[in-house]
Amino acid sequence: MEKRLVKIGEAAALLGVSLDTLGKWEKTGELLPDRKPKGGTRFYDAAKLLA
């Protein structure tokens, strides 16, 4: 199964939370992006978000 990466906005929509909430989760280590290109958008694995 191929990994499906989604941007932060789509990740927030899948989880039903605000972008601020995702930011807080990242700071506390509860949710970390699967890929973060230098200076770029954060990407999350959709399968992990919905698990």
N, C-alpha and C positions, 0 to 999 in steps of 0.2 A: 504494500500500500504506500502510495506516494504521500509525502508530508505536504500538507496544505498550509502555507504561511499566510497570515492575514495581518493587515496594518492595525495600528492601535485603535483607530476609530471603529473598524469592523469587529475587533476583539471586544470592545466595550459594548457594542450592540449585541453580540452573541451572548455576553454575560448579563446584559440588562443593567449595566452600571454606567456611571459617568466617567469621563476621561480623568477627572480629578481623583476618583476612587481608584482607578487603575494606577495612577501615579503614586498614590499612597501605598498601594499593595507592592509596587516595585521598590519603594524606599524601605519598606519593612522586610522585603525578601519573600513575601507571600506568593508573588507572581513575578517571574522574570522572563524577559523576552528570549526567544530562541535564537534570534539574530538581531544584531544592532550594528549596521554598517557605520563606520566612523563618520560622525556628524549627520547621520541619516535617520530615517524613520525606523522605529522599532517594529519587529515582526514577531508574531506569536504563532505557535502550532495550533491550528483549530481543533485537532483531535484532543490535545491536552486541555484546552479550555472547556470542552464539552464533557470531559470525563468526570 
